[in-house]
Amino acid sequence: MNHIGFYVPNVPESVTKWKAAGLKTEPGQRAGQAYVTTPDDLVRIEILENTSLTVPISFDHIHFWVTEPPS
């Protein structure tokens, strides 16, 4: 698995809370995107902004990266 993706209503606000909780965060490559890594560095979580969201966080996707099968 490469990463899991979630939506939040406000990325900067959410990142501020996660940083305060001691989680490792990194900016995304575009506005409304950021990444959080679990404390054990095993899972990378993509955070995307959806301002119409009515809940604090919502699942969006999982990206899998698989190796090429042997020839």
PQR file with spaces between the fields and no chain letter, atoms N, CA, C, O and H, PARSE charges and radii, in Angstrom:
ATOM       1  N    MET     1       0.852   -1.167    0.000 -0.4000 1.5000
ATOM       2  CA   MET     1       0.000    0.000    0.000 -0.0000 2.0000
ATOM       3  C    MET     1       0.899    1.232    0.000  0.5500 1.7000
ATOM       4  O    MET     1       1.875    1.307    0.747 -0.5500 1.4000
ATOM       5  N    ASN     2       0.557    2.179   -0.839 -0.4000 1.5000
ATOM       6  CA   ASN     2       1.308    3.429   -0.879 -0.0000 2.0000
ATOM       7  C    ASN     2       0.771    4.428    0.135  0.5500 1.7000
ATOM       8  O    ASN     2       1.526    4.962    0.947 -0.5500 1.4000
ATOM       9  H    ASN     2      -0.236    2.118   -1.446  0.4000 1.0000
ATOM      10  N    HIS     3      -0.542    4.681    0.089 -0.4000 1.5000
ATOM      11  CA   HIS     3      -1.142    5.599    1.062 -0.0000 2.0000
ATOM      12  C    HIS     3      -2.656    5.444    1.095  0.5500 1.7000
ATOM      13  O    HIS     3      -3.259    4.826    0.217 -0.5500 1.4000
ATOM      14  H    HIS     3      -1.156    4.247   -0.571  0.4000 1.0000
ATOM      15  N    ILE     4      -3.258    6.031    2.147 -0.4000 1.5000
ATOM      16  CA   ILE     4      -4.706    6.091    2.317 -0.0000 2.0000
ATOM      17  C    ILE     4      -5.105    7.559    2.191  0.5500 1.7000
ATOM      18  O    ILE     4      -4.369    8.438    2.640 -0.5500 1.4000
ATOM      19  H    ILE     4      -2.767    6.533    2.859  0.4000 1.0000
ATOM      20  N    GLY     5      -6.252    7.833    1.589 -0.4000 1.5000
ATOM      21  CA   GLY     5      -6.685    9.216    1.428 -0.0000 2.0000
ATOM      22  C    GLY     5      -7.977    9.516    2.176  0.5500 1.7000
ATOM      23  O    GLY     5      -8.903    8.705    2.202 -0.5500 1.4000
ATOM      24  H    GLY     5      -6.850    7.120    1.224  0.4000 1.0000
ATOM      25  N    PHE     6      -8.019   10.692    2.778 -0.4000 1.5000
ATOM      26  CA   PHE     6      -9.201   11.162    3.500 -0.0000 2.0000
ATOM      27  C    PHE     6      -9.501   12.601    3.116  0.5500 1.7000
ATOM      28  O    PHE     6      -8.608   13.347    2.715 -0.5500 1.4000
ATOM      29  H    PHE     6      -7.267   11.350    2.757  0.4000 1.0000
ATOM      30  N    TYR     7     -10.767   12.986    3.244 -0.4000 1.5000
ATOM      31  CA   TYR     7     -11.199   14.374    3.094 -0.0000 2.0000
ATOM      32  C    TYR     7     -11.407   14.995    4.467  0.5500 1.7000
ATOM      33  O    TYR     7     -11.850   14.326    5.401 -0.5500 1.4000
ATOM      34  H    TYR     7     -11.492   12.380    3.570  0.4000 1.0000
ATOM      35  N    VAL     8     -11.088   16.266    4.580 -0.4000 1.5000
ATOM      36  CA   VAL     8     -11.428   17.079    5.751 -0.0000 2.0000
ATOM      37  C    VAL     8     -11.995   18.401    5.238  0.5500 1.7000
ATOM      38  O    VAL     8     -11.714   18.785    4.103 -0.5500 1.4000
ATOM      39  H    VAL     8     -10.729   16.809    3.821  0.4000 1.0000
ATOM      40  N    PRO     9     -12.790   19.107    6.053 -0.5600 1.5000
ATOM      41  CA   PRO     9     -13.367   20.375    5.595  0.2800 2.0000
ATOM      42  C    PRO     9     -12.337   21.505    5.447  0.5500 1.7000
ATOM      43  O    PRO     9     -12.529   22.417    4.643 -0.5500 1.4000
ATOM      44  N    ASN    10     -11.241   21.444    6.226 -0.4000 1.5000
ATOM      45  CA   ASN    10     -10.250   22.515    6.213 -0.0000 2.0000
ATOM      46  C    ASN    10      -8.864   21.910    6.481  0.5500 1.7000
ATOM      47  O    ASN    10      -8.559   21.539    7.614 -0.5500 1.4000
ATOM      48  H    ASN    10     -11.085   20.704    6.880  0.4000 1.0000
ATOM      49  N    VAL    11      -8.041   21.812    5.455 -0.4000 1.5000
ATOM      50  CA   VAL    11      -6.730   21.169    5.606 -0.0000 2.0000
ATOM      51  C    VAL    11      -5.824   21.932    6.573  0.5500 1.7000
ATOM      52  O    VAL    11      -5.285   21.307    7.487 -0.5500 1.4000
ATOM      53  H    VAL    11      -8.289   22.113    4.534  0.4000 1.0000
ATOM      54  N    PRO    12      -5.623   23.258    6.426 -0.5600 1.5000
ATOM      55  CA   PRO    12      -4.722   23.942    7.366  0.2800 2.0000
ATOM      56  C    PRO    12      -5.132   23.790    8.832  0.5500 1.7000
ATOM      57  O    PRO    12      -4.278   23.601    9.699 -0.5500 1.4000
ATOM      58  N    GLU    13      -6.430   23.870    9.109 -0.4000 1.5000
ATOM      59  CA   GLU    13      -6.924   23.716   10.477 -0.0000 2.0000
ATOM      60  C    GLU    13      -6.638   22.306   11.009  0.5500 1.7000
ATOM      61  O    GLU    13      -6.212   22.143   12.152 -0.5500 1.4000
ATOM      62  H    GLU    13      -7.123   24.022    8.405  0.4000 1.0000
ATOM      63  N    SER    14      -6.871   21.306   10.183 -0.4000 1.5000
ATOM      64  CA   SER    14      -6.620   19.916   10.592 -0.0000 2.0000
ATOM      65  C    SER    14      -5.136   19.670   10.820  0.5500 1.7000
ATOM      66  O    SER    14      -4.755   19.032   11.802 -0.5500 1.4000
ATOM      67  H    SER    14      -7.217   21.439    9.254  0.4000 1.0000
ATOM      68  N    VAL    15      -4.293   20.173    9.919 -0.4000 1.5000
ATOM      69  CA   VAL    15      -2.845   19.985   10.052 -0.0000 2.0000
ATOM      70  C    VAL    15      -2.344   20.637   11.339  0.5500 1.7000
ATOM      71  O    VAL    15      -1.491   20.074   12.024 -0.5500 1.4000
ATOM      72  H    VAL    15      -4.602   20.692    9.121  0.4000 1.0000
ATOM      73  N    THR    16      -2.860   21.806   11.669 -0.4000 1.5000
ATOM      74  CA   THR    16      -2.466   22.488   12.914 -0.0000 2.0000
ATOM      75  C    THR    16      -2.758   21.602   14.126  0.5500 1.7000
ATOM      76  O    THR    16      -1.933   21.493   15.033 -0.5500 1.4000
ATOM      77  H    THR    16      -3.553   22.264   11.112  0.4000 1.0000
ATOM      78  N    LYS    17      -3.924   20.974   14.140 -0.4000 1.5000
ATOM      79  CA   LYS    17      -4.285   20.084   15.248 -0.0000 2.0000
ATOM      80  C    LYS    17      -3.364   18.866   15.307  0.5500 1.7000
ATOM      81  O    LYS    17      -2.918   18.475   16.386 -0.5500 1.4000
ATOM      82  H    LYS    17      -4.594   21.062   13.403  0.4000 1.0000
ATOM      83  N    TRP    18      -3.080   18.270   14.154 -0.4000 1.5000
ATOM      84  CA   TRP    18      -2.236   17.072   14.121 -0.0000 2.0000
ATOM      85  C    TRP    18      -0.800   17.384   14.516  0.5500 1.7000
ATOM      86  O    TRP    18      -0.159   16.590   15.204 -0.5500 1.4000
ATOM      87  H    TRP    18      -3.442   18.588   13.278  0.4000 1.0000
ATOM      88  N    LYS    19      -0.287   18.544   14.083 -0.4000 1.5000
ATOM      89  CA   LYS    19       1.061   18.954   14.497 -0.0000 2.0000
ATOM      90  C    LYS    19       1.109   19.134   16.016  0.5500 1.7000
ATOM      91  O    LYS    19       2.059   18.694   16.665 -0.5500 1.4000
ATOM      92  H    LYS    19      -0.808   19.189   13.523  0.4000 1.0000
ATOM      93  N    ALA    20       0.095   19.775   16.579 -0.4000 1.5000
ATOM      94  CA   ALA    20       0.025   19.990   18.029 -0.0000 2.0000
ATOM      95  C    ALA    20      -0.012   18.669   18.789  0.5500 1.7000
ATOM      96  O    ALA    20       0.453   18.586   19.926 -0.5500 1.4000
ATOM      97  H    ALA    20      -0.677   20.132   16.052  0.4000 1.0000
ATOM      98  N    ALA    21      -0.569   17.638   18.155 -0.4000 1.5000
ATOM      99  CA   ALA    21      -0.628   16.307   18.772 -0.0000 2.0000
ATOM     100  C    ALA    21       0.671   15.532   18.563  0.5500 1.7000
ATOM     101  O    ALA    21       0.800   14.401   19.031 -0.5500 1.4000
ATOM     102  H    ALA    21      -0.947   17.705   17.232  0.4000 1.0000
ATOM     103  N    GLY    22       1.638   16.137   17.861 -0.4000 1.5000
ATOM     104  CA   GLY    22       2.938   15.503   17.676 -0.0000 2.0000
ATOM     105  C    GLY    22       3.050   14.611   16.457  0.5500 1.7000
ATOM     106  O    GLY    22       4.030   13.878   16.317 -0.5500 1.4000
ATOM     107  H    GLY    22       1.533   17.056   17.481  0.4000 1.0000
ATOM     108  N    LEU    23       2.057   14.657   15.562 -0.4000 1.5000
ATOM     109  CA   LEU    23       2.129   13.826   14.360 -0.0000 2.0000
ATOM     110  C    LEU    23       3.004   14.483   13.297  0.5500 1.7000
ATOM     111  O    LEU    23       3.081   15.709   13.210 -0.5500 1.4000
ATOM     112  H    LEU    23       1.262   15.252   15.675  0.4000 1.0000
ATOM     113  N    LYS    24       3.652   13.663   12.502 -0.4000 1.5000
ATOM     114  CA   LYS    24       4.490   14.145   11.410 -0.0000 2.0000
ATOM     115  C    LYS    24       3.594   14.539   10.246  0.5500 1.7000
ATOM     116  O    LYS    24       2.819   13.716    9.758 -0.5500 1.4000
ATOM     117  H    LYS    24       3.589   12.667   12.572  0.4000 1.0000
ATOM     118  N    THR    25       3.690   15.785    9.795 -0.4000 1.5000
ATOM     119  CA   THR    25       2.893   16.263    8.669 -0.0000 2.0000
ATOM     120  C    THR    25       3.828   16.821    7.606  0.5500 1.7000
ATOM     121  O    THR    25       4.956   17.217    7.900 -0.5500 1.4000
ATOM     122  H    THR    25       4.319   16.453   10.192  0.4000 1.0000
ATOM     123  N    GLU    26       3.353   16.847    6.386 -0.4000 1.5000
ATOM     124  CA   GLU    26       4.099   17.472    5.293 -0.0000 2.0000
ATOM     125  C    GLU    26       3.111   18.102    4.327  0.5500 1.7000
ATOM     126  O    GLU    26       2.008   17.588    4.140 -0.5500 1.4000
ATOM     127  H    GLU    26       2.437   16.526    6.148  0.4000 1.0000
ATOM     128  N    PRO    27       3.501   19.214    3.710 -0.5600 1.5000
ATOM     129  CA   PRO    27       2.586   19.864    2.777  0.2800 2.0000
ATOM     130  C    PRO    27       2.396   19.025    1.518  0.5500 1.7000
ATOM     131  O    PRO    27       3.267   18.240    1.140 -0.5500 1.4000
ATOM     132  N    GLY    28       1.265   19.200    0.886 -0.4000 1.5000
ATOM     133  CA   GLY    28       1.018   18.540   -0.387 -0.0000 2.0000
ATOM     134  C    GLY    28       1.630   19.333   -1.519  0.5500 1.7000
ATOM     135  O    GLY    28       2.268   20.362   -1.297 -0.5500 1.4000
ATOM     136  H    GLY    28       0.558   19.838    1.193  0.4000 1.0000
ATOM     137  N    GLN    29       1.437   18.859   -2.718 -0.4000 1.5000
ATOM     138  CA   GLN    29       1.982   19.537   -3.892 -0.0000 2.0000
ATOM     139  C    GLN    29       1.011   20.563   -4.463  0.5500 1.7000
ATOM     140  O    GLN    29       1.338   21.269   -5.417 -0.5500 1.4000
ATOM     141  H    GLN    29       0.918   18.024   -2.899  0.4000 1.0000
ATOM     142  N    ARG    30      -0.184   20.644   -3.879 -0.4000 1.5000
ATOM     143  CA   ARG    30      -1.173   21.610   -4.351 -0.0000 2.0000
ATOM     144  C    ARG    30      -1.969   22.129   -3.151  0.5500 1.7000
ATOM     145  O    ARG    30      -1.917   21.560   -2.060 -0.5500 1.4000
ATOM     146  H    ARG    30      -0.449   20.070   -3.105  0.4000 1.0000
ATOM     147  N    ALA    31      -2.693   23.203   -3.372 -0.4000 1.5000
ATOM     148  CA   ALA    31      -3.532   23.766   -2.301 -0.0000 2.0000
ATOM     149  C    ALA    31      -4.587   22.748   -1.901  0.5500 1.7000
ATOM     150  O    ALA    31      -5.101   22.014   -2.746 -0.5500 1.4000
ATOM     151  H    ALA    31      -2.735   23.665   -4.257  0.4000 1.0000
ATOM     152  N    GLY    32      -4.907   22.702   -0.629 -0.4000 1.5000
ATOM     153  CA   GLY    32      -5.929   21.785   -0.147 -0.0000 2.0000
ATOM     154  C    GLY    32      -5.463   20.349   -0.042  0.5500 1.7000
ATOM     155  O    GLY    32      -6.274   19.424   -0.076 -0.5500 1.4000
ATOM     156  H    GLY    32      -4.490   23.298    0.058  0.4000 1.0000
ATOM     157  N    GLN    33      -4.154   20.156    0.087 -0.4000 1.5000
ATOM     158  CA   GLN    33      -3.595   18.798    0.194 -0.0000 2.0000
ATOM     159  C    GLN    33      -2.468   18.807    1.220  0.5500 1.7000
ATOM     160  O    GLN    33      -1.698   19.764    1.299 -0.5500 1.4000
ATOM     161  H    GLN    33      -3.494   20.907    0.115  0.4000 1.0000
ATOM     162  N    ALA    34      -2.376   17.745    1.999 -0.4000 1.5000
ATOM     163  CA   ALA    34      -1.290   17.562    2.965 -0.0000 2.0000
ATOM     164  C    ALA    34      -1.134   16.069    3.207  0.5500 1.7000
ATOM     165  O    ALA    34      -1.948   15.266    2.750 -0.5500 1.4000
ATOM     166  H    ALA    34      -3.001   16.968    1.936  0.4000 1.0000
ATOM     167  N    TYR    35      -0.082   15.705    3.930 -0.4000 1.5000
ATOM     168  CA   TYR    35       0.155   14.308    4.283 -0.0000 2.0000
ATOM     169  C    TYR    35       0.447   14.205    5.769  0.5500 1.7000
ATOM     170  O    TYR    35       1.074   15.087    6.357 -0.5500 1.4000
ATOM     171  H    TYR    35       0.579   16.358    4.301  0.4000 1.0000
ATOM     172  N    VAL    36      -0.013   13.124    6.361 -0.4000 1.5000
ATOM     173  CA   VAL    36       0.263   12.789    7.752 -0.0000 2.0000
ATOM     174  C    VAL    36       0.843   11.382    7.748  0.5500 1.7000
ATOM     175  O    VAL    36       0.375   10.512    7.014 -0.5500 1.4000
ATOM     176  H    VAL    36      -0.522   12.408    5.884  0.4000 1.0000
ATOM     177  N    THR    37       1.861   11.165    8.567 -0.4000 1.5000
ATOM     178  CA   THR    37       2.457    9.834    8.682 -0.0000 2.0000
ATOM     179  C    THR    37       2.224    9.319   10.092  0.5500 1.7000
ATOM     180  O    THR    37       2.374   10.064   11.060 -0.5500 1.4000
ATOM     181  H    THR    37       2.241   11.872    9.163  0.4000 1.0000
ATOM     182  N    THR    38       1.858    8.055   10.214 -0.4000 1.5000
ATOM     183  CA   THR    38       1.622    7.478   11.534 -0.0000 2.0000
ATOM     184  C    THR    38       2.917    7.492   12.347  0.5500 1.7000
ATOM     185  O    THR    38       4.006    7.499   11.774 -0.5500 1.4000
ATOM     186  H    THR    38       1.736    7.449    9.427  0.4000 1.0000
ATOM     187  N    PRO    39       2.805    7.497   13.678 -0.5600 1.5000
ATOM     188  CA   PRO    39       4.004    7.564   14.521  0.2800 2.0000
ATOM     189  C    PRO    39       5.034    6.467   14.239  0.5500 1.7000
ATOM     190  O    PRO    39       6.229    6.686   14.436 -0.5500 1.4000
ATOM     191  N    ASP    40       4.598    5.306   13.786 -0.4000 1.5000
ATOM     192  CA   ASP    40       5.541    4.221   13.491 -0.0000 2.0000
ATOM     193  C    ASP    40       6.076    4.285   12.057  0.5500 1.7000
ATOM     194  O    ASP    40       6.805    3.389   11.630 -0.5500 1.4000
ATOM     195  H    ASP    40       3.627    5.128   13.626  0.4000 1.0000
ATOM     196  N    ASP    41       5.721    5.332   11.317 -0.4000 1.5000
ATOM     197  CA   ASP    41       6.145    5.536    9.922 -0.0000 2.0000
ATOM     198  C    ASP    41       5.698    4.425    8.974  0.5500 1.7000
ATOM     199  O    ASP    41       6.297    4.240    7.914 -0.5500 1.4000
ATOM     200  H    ASP    41       5.128    6.059   11.664  0.4000 1.0000
ATOM     201  N    LEU    42       4.662    3.690    9.341 -0.4000 1.5000
ATOM     202  CA   LEU    42       4.199    2.591    8.487 -0.0000 2.0000
ATOM     203  C    LEU    42       3.119    3.000    7.497  0.5500 1.7000
ATOM     204  O    LEU    42       2.973    2.378    6.445 -0.5500 1.4000
ATOM     205  H    LEU    42       4.176    3.840   10.201  0.4000 1.0000
ATOM     206  N    VAL    43       2.356    4.047    7.827 -0.4000 1.5000
ATOM     207  CA   VAL    43       1.247    4.437    6.960 -0.0000 2.0000
ATOM     208  C    VAL    43       1.334    5.931    6.647  0.5500 1.7000
ATOM     209  O    VAL    43       1.468    6.761    7.546 -0.5500 1.4000
ATOM     210  H    VAL    43       2.475    4.552    8.682  0.4000 1.0000
ATOM     211  N    ARG    44       1.254    6.254    5.365 -0.4000 1.5000
ATOM     212  CA   ARG    44       1.206    7.641    4.913 -0.0000 2.0000
ATOM     213  C    ARG    44      -0.249    7.933    4.550  0.5500 1.7000
ATOM     214  O    ARG    44      -0.894    7.151    3.852 -0.5500 1.4000
ATOM     215  H    ARG    44       1.144    5.580    4.634  0.4000 1.0000
ATOM     216  N    ILE    45      -0.755    9.062    5.031 -0.4000 1.5000
ATOM     217  CA   ILE    45      -2.157    9.417    4.841 -0.0000 2.0000
ATOM     218  C    ILE    45      -2.240   10.730    4.068  0.5500 1.7000
ATOM     219  O    ILE    45      -1.720   11.757    4.504 -0.5500 1.4000
ATOM     220  H    ILE    45      -0.231    9.698    5.598  0.4000 1.0000
ATOM     221  N    GLU    46      -2.898   10.680    2.920 -0.4000 1.5000
ATOM     222  CA   GLU    46      -3.119   11.890    2.128 -0.0000 2.0000
ATOM     223  C    GLU    46      -4.384   12.561    2.644  0.5500 1.7000
ATOM     224  O    GLU    46      -5.408   11.908    2.840 -0.5500 1.4000
ATOM     225  H    GLU    46      -3.321    9.846    2.565  0.4000 1.0000
ATOM     226  N    ILE    47      -4.306   13.864    2.860 -0.4000 1.5000
ATOM     227  CA   ILE    47      -5.437   14.645    3.328 -0.0000 2.0000
ATOM     228  C    ILE    47      -5.813   15.624    2.227  0.5500 1.7000
ATOM     229  O    ILE    47      -4.978   16.392    1.749 -0.5500 1.4000
ATOM     230  H    ILE    47      -3.474   14.395    2.701  0.4000 1.0000
ATOM     231  N    LEU    48      -7.071   15.587    1.832 -0.4000 1.5000
ATOM     232  CA   LEU    48      -7.587   16.478    0.796 -0.0000 2.0000
ATOM     233  C    LEU    48      -8.719   17.313    1.371  0.5500 1.7000
ATOM     234  O    LEU    48      -9.455   16.864    2.249 -0.5500 1.4000
ATOM     235  H    LEU    48      -7.750   14.963    2.220  0.4000 1.0000
ATOM     236  N    GLU    49      -8.848   18.530    0.867 -0.4000 1.5000
ATOM     237  CA   GLU    49      -9.879   19.424    1.393 -0.0000 2.0000
ATOM     238  C    GLU    49     -11.168   19.320    0.585  0.5500 1.7000
ATOM     239  O    GLU    49     -11.155   19.340   -0.646 -0.5500 1.4000
ATOM     240  H    GLU    49      -8.250   18.895    0.154  0.4000 1.0000
ATOM     241  N    ASN    50     -12.276   19.209    1.306 -0.4000 1.5000
ATOM     242  CA   ASN    50     -13.617   19.252    0.724 -0.0000 2.0000
ATOM     243  C    ASN    50     -14.433   20.163    1.634  0.5500 1.7000
ATOM     244  O    ASN    50     -14.926   19.726    2.674 -0.5500 1.4000
ATOM     245  H    ASN    50     -12.286   19.193    2.306  0.4000 1.0000
ATOM     246  N    THR    51     -14.573   21.416    1.248 -0.4000 1.5000
ATOM     247  CA   THR    51     -15.207   22.409    2.120 -0.0000 2.0000
ATOM     248  C    THR    51     -16.689   22.162    2.351  0.5500 1.7000
ATOM     249  O    THR    51     -17.270   22.739    3.271 -0.5500 1.4000
ATOM     250  H    THR    51     -14.173   21.771    0.403  0.4000 1.0000
ATOM     251  N    SER    52     -17.316   21.314    1.534 -0.4000 1.5000
ATOM     252  CA   SER    52     -18.740   21.024    1.733 -0.0000 2.0000
ATOM     253  C    SER    52     -18.975   19.856    2.688  0.5500 1.7000
ATOM     254  O    SER    52     -20.122   19.493    2.948 -0.5500 1.4000
ATOM     255  H    SER    52     -16.844   20.845    0.787  0.4000 1.0000
ATOM     256  N    LEU    53     -17.911   19.270    3.207 -0.4000 1.5000
ATOM     257  CA   LEU    53     -18.019   18.132    4.121 -0.0000 2.0000
ATOM     258  C    LEU    53     -18.735   18.545    5.400  0.5500 1.7000
ATOM     259  O    LEU    53     -18.472   19.622    5.934 -0.5500 1.4000
ATOM     260  H    LEU    53     -16.979   19.565    2.996  0.4000 1.0000
ATOM     261  N    THR    54     -19.633   17.704    5.893 -0.4000 1.5000
ATOM     262  CA   THR    54     -20.383   18.018    7.116 -0.0000 2.0000
ATOM     263  C    THR    54     -19.946   17.168    8.304  0.5500 1.7000
ATOM     264  O    THR    54     -20.556   17.232    9.371 -0.5500 1.4000
ATOM     265  H    THR    54     -19.847   16.829    5.459  0.4000 1.0000
ATOM     266  N    VAL    55     -18.891   16.371    8.125 -0.4000 1.5000
ATOM     267  CA   VAL    55     -18.306   15.563    9.193 -0.0000 2.0000
ATOM     268  C    VAL    55     -16.832   15.945    9.310  0.5500 1.7000
ATOM     269  O    VAL    55     -16.283   16.516    8.368 -0.5500 1.4000
ATOM     270  H    VAL    55     -18.395   16.319    7.259  0.4000 1.0000
ATOM     271  N    PRO    56     -16.172   15.651   10.430 -0.5600 1.5000
ATOM     272  CA   PRO    56     -14.780   16.061   10.609  0.2800 2.0000
ATOM     273  C    PRO    56     -13.787   15.427    9.625  0.5500 1.7000
ATOM     274  O    PRO    56     -12.804   16.058    9.238 -0.5500 1.4000
ATOM     275  N    ILE    57     -14.053   14.174    9.223 -0.4000 1.5000
ATOM     276  CA   ILE    57     -13.141   13.485    8.310 -0.0000 2.0000
ATOM     277  C    ILE    57     -13.923   12.378    7.597  0.5500 1.7000
ATOM     278  O    ILE    57     -14.826   11.770    8.172 -0.5500 1.4000
ATOM     279  H    ILE    57     -14.852   13.661    9.538  0.4000 1.0000
ATOM     280  N    SER    58     -13.560   12.130    6.338 -0.4000 1.5000
ATOM     281  CA   SER    58     -14.274   11.145    5.538 -0.0000 2.0000
ATOM     282  C    SER    58     -13.283   10.387    4.657  0.5500 1.7000
ATOM     283  O    SER    58     -12.408   10.993    4.038 -0.5500 1.4000
ATOM     284  H    SER    58     -12.827   12.625    5.871  0.4000 1.0000
ATOM     285  N    PHE    59     -13.421    9.063    4.601 -0.4000 1.5000
ATOM     286  CA   PHE    59     -12.564    8.224    3.771 -0.0000 2.0000
ATOM     287  C    PHE    59     -12.743    8.569    2.291  0.5500 1.7000
ATOM     288  O    PHE    59     -13.854    8.861    1.847 -0.5500 1.4000
ATOM     289  H    PHE    59     -14.132    8.571    5.104  0.4000 1.0000
ATOM     290  N    ASP    60     -11.640    8.532    1.527 -0.4000 1.5000
ATOM     291  CA   ASP    60     -11.712    8.770    0.089 -0.0000 2.0000
ATOM     292  C    ASP    60     -11.139    7.618   -0.740  0.5500 1.7000
ATOM     293  O    ASP    60     -11.814    7.115   -1.638 -0.5500 1.4000
ATOM     294  H    ASP    60     -10.738    8.295    1.888  0.4000 1.0000
ATOM     295  N    HIS    61      -9.902    7.194   -0.453 -0.4000 1.5000
ATOM     296  CA   HIS    61      -9.292    6.187   -1.319 -0.0000 2.0000
ATOM     297  C    HIS    61      -8.112    5.479   -0.663  0.5500 1.7000
ATOM     298  O    HIS    61      -7.615    5.894    0.384 -0.5500 1.4000
ATOM     299  H    HIS    61      -9.353    7.603    0.276  0.4000 1.0000
ATOM     300  N    ILE    62      -7.678    4.396   -1.311 -0.4000 1.5000
ATOM     301  CA   ILE    62      -6.439    3.689   -0.972 -0.0000 2.0000
ATOM     302  C    ILE    62      -5.671    3.508   -2.274  0.5500 1.7000
ATOM     303  O    ILE    62      -6.243    3.083   -3.278 -0.5500 1.4000
ATOM     304  H    ILE    62      -8.081    4.058   -2.161  0.4000 1.0000
ATOM     305  N    HIS    63      -4.391    3.824   -2.265 -0.4000 1.5000
ATOM     306  CA   HIS    63      -3.539    3.579   -3.435 -0.0000 2.0000
ATOM     307  C    HIS    63      -2.603    2.419   -3.119  0.5500 1.7000
ATOM     308  O    HIS    63      -1.853    2.455   -2.144 -0.5500 1.4000
ATOM     309  H    HIS    63      -3.926    4.170   -1.449  0.4000 1.0000
ATOM     310  N    PHE    64      -2.660    1.404   -3.949 -0.4000 1.5000
ATOM     311  CA   PHE    64      -1.759    0.263   -3.823 -0.0000 2.0000
ATOM     312  C    PHE    64      -0.657    0.376   -4.872  0.5500 1.7000
ATOM     313  O    PHE    64      -0.914    0.789   -6.003 -0.5500 1.4000
ATOM     314  H    PHE    64      -3.269    1.375   -4.741  0.4000 1.0000
ATOM     315  N    TRP    65       0.542    0.018   -4.509 -0.4000 1.5000
ATOM     316  CA   TRP    65       1.649   -0.075   -5.445 -0.0000 2.0000
ATOM     317  C    TRP    65       2.132   -1.511   -5.390  0.5500 1.7000
ATOM     318  O    TRP    65       2.549   -1.993   -4.337 -0.5500 1.4000
ATOM     319  H    TRP    65       0.751   -0.318   -3.590  0.4000 1.0000
ATOM     320  N    VAL    66       2.077   -2.178   -6.499 -0.4000 1.5000
ATOM     321  CA   VAL    66       2.491   -3.570   -6.535 -0.0000 2.0000
ATOM     322  C    VAL    66       3.731   -3.714   -7.407  0.5500 1.7000
ATOM     323  O    VAL    66       3.949   -2.940   -8.339 -0.5500 1.4000
ATOM     324  H    VAL    66       1.738   -1.786   -7.354  0.4000 1.0000
ATOM     325  N    THR    67       4.518   -4.697   -7.092 -0.4000 1.5000
ATOM     326  CA   THR    67       5.721   -4.932   -7.879 -0.0000 2.0000
ATOM     327  C    THR    67       5.365   -5.718   -9.131  0.5500 1.7000
ATOM     328  O    THR    67       4.338   -6.394   -9.191 -0.5500 1.4000
ATOM     329  H    THR    67       4.341   -5.326   -6.335  0.4000 1.0000
ATOM     330  N    GLU    68       6.218   -5.616  -10.108 -0.4000 1.5000
ATOM     331  CA   GLU    68       6.043   -6.394  -11.334 -0.0000 2.0000
ATOM     332  C    GLU    68       6.221   -7.869  -11.019  0.5500 1.7000
ATOM     333  O    GLU    68       7.125   -8.229  -10.266 -0.5500 1.4000
ATOM     334  H    GLU    68       7.052   -5.067  -10.059  0.4000 1.0000
ATOM     335  N    PRO    69       5.384   -8.729  -11.575 -0.5600 1.5000
ATOM     336  CA   PRO    69       5.590  -10.161  -11.334  0.2800 2.0000
ATOM     337  C    PRO    69       6.884  -10.627  -12.007  0.5500 1.7000
ATOM     338  O    PRO    69       7.291  -10.068  -13.025 -0.5500 1.4000
ATOM     339  N    PRO    70       7.519  -11.639  -11.445 -0.5600 1.5000
ATOM     340  CA   PRO    70       8.759  -12.122  -12.056  0.2800 2.0000
ATOM     341  C    PRO    70       8.490  -12.655  -13.467  0.5500 1.7000
ATOM     342  O    PRO    70       7.423  -13.203  -13.746 -0.5500 1.4000
ATOM     343  N    SER    71       9.464  -12.486  -14.334 -0.4000 1.5000
ATOM     344  CA   SER    71       9.318  -12.958  -15.734 -0.0000 2.0000
ATOM     345  C    SER    71       9.479  -14.449  -15.841  0.5500 1.7000
ATOM     346  O    SER    71       9.387  -15.004  -16.936 -0.5500 1.4000
ATOM     347  H    SER    71      10.330  -12.041  -14.108  0.4000 1.0000
